[in-house]
Amino acid sequence: MSAEGSKKAIVAALLANAGIAAAKFVGFAITGSSSMLAEGVHSVADTSNQGLLLLGQNRAAKAADKLHPFGYGRARYFYSFVVALVLFTLGSLFALYEGYEKITHADDHALTSPQVAVVILVVAIGLESYSFATAYRESKPLKGDATWWQFIRNSRTPELPVVLLEDTGALIGLVLALGGVGLTVITDNAVWDGVGTVAIGVLLGIIAIVLIVEMKSLLIGEGATEAEETAIVGALESAAGVERVIHLKSQYLGPDELLVAAKIAIPSGSDALHIAAAIDDAESRIREAVPQARVIYLEPDIDRGV
């Protein structure tokens, strides 16, 4: 479900950003606004990012082989990490550079036909809102009762938090660009266009850093969430022939595949048939409680009370 939902959000964002990028570059060519240029480059970066996310999903679908016996699920984490780097370098740093140039050489960057920029930015806000609404709708079932910040921090599906943060940054960036162009028209001072561009750069930098931190954590390997771990322990301890969980470790091999390894205590004197039955029951209960738990290794041990 997460892969299908995230793909819808990615495609919606890709189509919206491709159209927005073209419109922004036309606006820059007509007006000379650095805010429009920064936003155009931002939209190109976002469009490229959605392409990378789709590529990651495609690579992750490859079957496991001898070199990668647990499959390629983490490819989605890798490409999401690359997206965060692209957003920081191509989006944030370029906007900061353009803003600095505009502020320090304001007299050389007067706007022409600013009303064109305003129209394009308003249209872009509408298209970006569509993309954001799609990502919001697809993310809501996965979010559950958690806050949106908790969803971004705890989600093991990388694409939806990436698209949500990208779209949020894009919407705020468009408002900042609109403000920069508007203040430039009102004051007849192009410095404000540069200030808007710098603000866009700072915004994109903050979003990129958040994504870099989160995607790095997923790429290194995160375990089950607290709720999932509680459900796994409950499933194990409810299985026939299992007295308690001695210790448990888990790790996401990909957004939809969780590895579970546990040592379980069984009654003293249990024979091989009873142990095998207990393990089969425990595995079945784990998969029922946490469907993402697809790779399970259980080690039976005699309960010594320690």
N, C-alpha and C positions, 0 to 999 in steps of 0.2 A: 504493500500500500504506500509506503513512504517513497519508494522509487517512482511510482506512477504519479503520485501527487507532486513530488518535487519536479518531475519532468514537465508537467503542465505549467508550473510556476516559471521554470527556466525558459520554456518556449515563449510564454507570454512576455517575459522580460526582454528576451532577445528581439522579438518583433517590435516591441515598443521602443527599445533603445536604438535600434537600427534606424527607425523613422525619425526619432528625435535627434540623433546625431546629424543626419543629413540636413534637417531643418535648422539646427543650430549653426552649422558651418555656412549655410546660405545667409543666415542672419549676421554672422561675423563678417562675411564678405561685403554685405551691404552697409553695416553700421560701424565696423571697426572696433566693436566692444570686446575688451579682453575677457570680461565675464562670460560672454557668449563663446569665445574661443575656448576658455577653460572648461565650460560646460560641454562644448562639443567634444573635446578630448576625453572628458569624463564619460560621455555617452559611448564613445568608441571603445574606451576601456571596459565599460560595462558590457557592451555587445560582445567583445572578445572574451570576457569572463564567462558569459553564458555559454559560449561555444566551448570553452574549457570544461565547464561543468558537465555539458553533454558528452564531451569526449571522455571524462572521468567515469561517467555511468556506463559508457560503452566498454571501456577497458575493464571495469569491474565485473562485467558480465562474463568474462572469459572463464572457461572451466579450469579447475585446479589441475596442476601437472606435477611432475616430479620435482621441479625446481621450486614451485610454490604450492606445496601440498594443501595449504589452507585457502587456496584461491587468491583472487586479485581484488577482493572487496575494498582493501585500503586505498586502491587507486582513486576512489572518490574523495578520500581525505587528502591525498597528495595534490590532486588538481584543484581542490578548494583552497589549499595552502598557496598554490601558485597564483590563484585568483587574488588572494589577499595581498601578495607581493606586487602584482600588476596594479591593483587599485592604489597602493601606496606610491609606487614609482611613477607610473604613467598618469595617474589621477592627481594625487596630492602634491608631489614635488613639482609637476608641471604647472599646476595652478598657483602654487606659491611663487614660482619664478615669474610667471606672467603678471601676477599681482604686483610683485616688487618692481618690475619694469614699468608698469602702468603708473604706479605711485611716484616713482623717481623721474619719470619722463612724461608727466601728465599732459604737458602742452603739445606733445607730438602725437597724442592719441585721442583727439577730439572725436566724439560720436557723430555719425551722420545717420539720418532717418531712424532715430531711436524707437519710433513707434513700431517699426518692423520687429525690433528685438522684443518689445513688449508683447506683441501678438504671438510671436513664436514661443516665447517663454510660457505664456498662458496655455497655448495648445499643448506644449510639452508637459505641463503640470497635469493636464487632463489625461494624456497617454500614460504618464508615469503613475498616476493614480489607479488606472486600470491594472497595470502590472502589479502594483502594491496590493490591490484588492485580491488579485488571484493568489499571490503568495500568502496573504493573510488567511484566505479561505482554506487553502490546502494545509496550512500550518496549524490551524485551530484544533482539529481532532487530535493531533499529536501533542499539542500543548497541554491539553487537559485542564486541570485546576491550577497549574503553575502560572506564575507571572510571565510576561514576555521576556523579561531579562533572565529568569530562571530557564525558560525554554532555550534561549540562545546559549546559555552557559552549560546546560545539561543535555541538550539534544545530541544524539549519536548520528542523526541524519544531517550531513553538513550543508547540502545545497539550500535547504529552506532558510536557515539562519543567514546564509550568505546573501540570498536574494532579498530577504526582508531588510537586512541592514543596508544593502546596496540601494534598494528602492527608497528606504527612509532617507538615506543620505542624498539621493538624487532629488527627492521632493524638497528637502530643506535647502539643498544647493540651488534649486531653481528659484525658490523664494529669495535667497540671498542675492542671486544674480538679478532678479527683478528689482530688488531693493537698490542694488548698486546702480543699475541703469536709471531707475526712477530718480534717485538722489542726484545723479549726474545731470539729468535733464532739468531738475528743479534748481540746482545750484549753479549750473553751467560750469561744473568743475569735474574733470575726468578722473580726479583722484578717487572719487567715490566708487567708480567702476573698478579701480584697482583694489580698493578696500574690500569690495564684494568678492573679488577674485581670491584675495588672500583668505577671506573667511571660508570660502569653498575649499581651499587647500587644507586649512586646519581641520575642517569637518571631515574631509576624506581621510586625512591622516589618522584621526582618532578612530574612525570606523575600521580602517585598515589594520591598525594596531590591535584592536579588539579581535578582529578575525584572525590575525596572525597568531595571537596567543591561543585562541580556541582551537584552530585547525592544527597547530603544532601539538597540542595536548592529545587530540584525536589521532594524529599520525603516529605519535609515540606509542599510543595504546591506552585506552581508558577501559575501566571495568564496568560492570553492571551498575545502574543507578541504585540509590539506597532502597527505593521501592522494589526494584527488581530483585535485589539481593535478599530482601525480606521475604519476597514471594518464593524465591528458590529455596531458602532455608525451610520455609513452611512446607513446601512441597516435599522436600527430602524427609523431614521429620514426620510427615503424615504417611509416608510409605510403609507398607507392611514389612516388618523385619529390620527396620532402621530405628535405632534408639536415639541417636542424636548426630549432629554434624560436628565433627572434630575441627575441621578448618575448610575454608572455601576460597577459591580464587577464580576470577573471571576476567575476560578481556574481549572487547569487540574486534572481530576480524574484519568487519565491514559494518555499514549501518544496519544491515538486516541479519547479521550472523554473530551470535554471541558464543564464545567458548567458555564452558563451565568445567572446572576441575575441583573435586571435593573428596575429602577423606571422611567416610561415614562409619559410625560405630554400629556393630551388629552384635546380637547376643552371643555370649560364649557357648561353644558347642554347636553352632550352626553348621550344617553340612553344605557341600558345594551347590546342591540343588536349591536350597533355601536362600543362599547368598545370591545366586544367579537370579532367582525370582524377585528378591528384594531390589536388586539393581535395575532390573527391567521395569518394575513398578515405579521406582524412584525416577528413572529417566522419563517415563510416560507422564508422570505428574509434573515434572519440571517443564516439559514442553507444553503441557496444557496451561500451566501458570504463566510461563514466559515464552511465547512462540518464537522469539528471536534466538532462544537457546537451541542451536542446531548441532553443535559439537559438544558432547558431554563425555567426560572421563570421571568415573567414580572408583575410588579405591576403598574396599572394605577393610575394616580393622576391628579387632576385639575391643570392646569398651572396657578400659581399665580405670575409668573415672578421672582421667587427667586430660 
